[in-house]
Amino acid sequence: MNPKQLWSRRRPHLWFQLYWVVYLIWFFWLDLTIKDPKYIIHAPLDDRIPFNEWFIFPYCSWFVLLAGVTALLWWCDTQSYDKLCLTMFSGMTFCLILYMLLPNGLDIRPTVDAVGRSNIAMSIMQLIWRADASVNVCPSIHCQSTACMALAFSHSKLAKERPALKILAWVWAALICASTVFTKQHSIIDVVCGLAVAFVWVPVVYRSAKK
């Protein structure tokens, strides 16, 4: 099959990406309207996890993972791409609805003065904090979507009989999830809930792949 035929067969699947328009409008609308969250998410373990600004790099690598996995699966394995879109976008929608019903936020972000360090990681960290208010955090969409990407990729044709690629996908995903708590973007509760939203799909969407 030549590239033109491949493009013709894969083009309809791109319609899934229109969801990002809905998601971004919805997410930032909630970010702007929810200023005083009713529920503050906190766990004792949060206080024992030290702030480390260098985790901002694996945190931001989420964008690279998202673009890379989505593009690769769309071109090389549309069945896995469709599963990714189903699990990730439905999970995001569930999280946004939950944010509306149970407005929640964090109170664990340190101040720049409290950190007492000045470096490139802290500069990026401050940009993230200014752009992303500490509301609408539980479940963590960052972790939910990351787990969906790792699941879709590790079950795809690209990773079949390539255990090293599966390990790479899950290690990368684990680093991203860990980065959310080390940068104080999320509570450990947010992470657990975000992963639960992702893995609830495993017995449904990936059941046949395990047989």
Solvent accessible surface area in square Angstrom, and as a share of the most:
residue,aa,sasa,rsa
1,M,128,0.57
2,N,76,0.39
3,P,97,0.61
4,K,169,0.71
5,Q,89,0.40
6,L,40,0.20
7,W,106,0.37
8,S,59,0.38
9,R,159,0.58
10,R,35,0.13
11,R,128,0.47
12,P,77,0.48
13,H,45,0.20
14,L,64,0.32
15,W,180,0.63
16,F,83,0.35
17,Q,48,0.22
18,L,97,0.48
19,Y,38,0.15
20,W,45,0.16
21,V,86,0.50
22,V,83,0.47
23,Y,17,0.07
24,L,85,0.42
25,I,119,0.60
26,W,57,0.20
27,F,31,0.13
28,F,99,0.41
29,W,127,0.45
30,L,4,0.02
31,D,11,0.06
32,L,124,0.62
33,T,74,0.43
34,I,22,0.11
35,K,147,0.62
36,D,131,0.68
37,P,23,0.14
38,K,150,0.64
39,Y,88,0.34
40,I,96,0.49
41,I,25,0.13
42,H,84,0.38
43,A,12,0.09
44,P,110,0.69
45,L,87,0.43
46,D,4,0.02
47,D,104,0.54
48,R,194,0.71
49,I,24,0.12
50,P,88,0.55
51,F,33,0.14
52,N,53,0.27
53,E,1,0.00
54,W,124,0.44
55,F,47,0.20
56,I,1,0.00
57,F,88,0.37
58,P,27,0.17
59,Y,14,0.05
60,C,37,0.22
61,S,24,0.15
62,W,22,0.08
63,F,115,0.48
64,V,97,0.55
65,L,11,0.05
66,L,25,0.12
67,A,64,0.50
68,G,30,0.29
69,V,10,0.06
70,T,21,0.12
71,A,57,0.44
72,L,88,0.44
73,L,0,0.00
74,W,33,0.11
75,W,90,0.32
76,C,53,0.32
77,D,8,0.04
78,T,34,0.20
79,Q,122,0.54
80,S,9,0.06
81,Y,1,0.00
82,D,42,0.22
83,K,44,0.18
84,L,1,0.00
85,C,2,0.01
86,L,86,0.43
87,T,3,0.01
88,M,2,0.01
89,F,15,0.06
90,S,40,0.26
91,G,2,0.02
92,M,0,0.00
93,T,39,0.23
94,F,102,0.42
95,C,0,0.00
96,L,0,0.00
97,I,77,0.39
98,L,44,0.22
99,Y,1,0.01
100,M,89,0.40
101,L,125,0.62
102,L,81,0.40
103,P,32,0.20
104,N,6,0.03
105,G,0,0.00
106,L,11,0.06
107,D,119,0.62
108,I,31,0.16
109,R,54,0.20
110,P,33,0.21
111,T,88,0.51
112,V,59,0.34
113,D,133,0.69
114,A,79,0.61
115,V,22,0.12
116,G,63,0.60
117,R,109,0.40
118,S,114,0.74
119,N,41,0.21
120,I,112,0.57
121,A,0,0.00
122,M,1,0.00
123,S,59,0.38
124,I,45,0.23
125,M,0,0.00
126,Q,50,0.22
127,L,105,0.52
128,I,35,0.18
129,W,33,0.12
130,R,172,0.63
131,A,73,0.57
132,D,37,0.19
133,A,40,0.31
134,S,30,0.19
135,V,13,0.07
136,N,6,0.03
137,V,5,0.03
138,C,16,0.09
139,P,4,0.03
140,S,0,0.00
141,I,13,0.06
142,H,21,0.09
143,C,0,0.00
144,Q,0,0.00
145,S,0,0.00
146,T,0,0.00
147,A,1,0.01
148,C,1,0.01
149,M,0,0.00
150,A,3,0.02
151,L,10,0.05
152,A,0,0.00
153,F,23,0.09
154,S,10,0.07
155,H,64,0.28
156,S,4,0.03
157,K,140,0.59
158,L,34,0.17
159,A,0,0.00
160,K,137,0.58
161,E,152,0.68
162,R,127,0.46
163,P,89,0.56
164,A,75,0.58
165,L,58,0.29
166,K,75,0.32
167,I,111,0.56
168,L,102,0.51
169,A,10,0.08
170,W,88,0.31
171,V,78,0.45
172,W,72,0.25
173,A,4,0.03
174,A,61,0.47
175,L,83,0.41
176,I,0,0.00
177,C,14,0.09
178,A,33,0.26
179,S,0,0.00
180,T,0,0.00
181,V,10,0.06
182,F,53,0.22
183,T,0,0.00
184,K,16,0.07
185,Q,4,0.02
186,H,17,0.07
187,S,0,0.00
188,I,45,0.23
189,I,61,0.31
190,D,0,0.00
191,V,11,0.07
192,V,90,0.52
193,C,45,0.27
194,G,0,0.00
195,L,51,0.25
196,A,60,0.46
197,V,20,0.11
198,A,0,0.00
199,F,78,0.33
200,V,97,0.56
201,W,59,0.21
202,V,20,0.11
203,P,80,0.50
204,V,96,0.55
205,V,18,0.10
206,Y,2,0.01
207,R,148,0.54
208,S,78,0.50
209,A,53,0.41
210,K,137,0.58
211,K,196,0.83
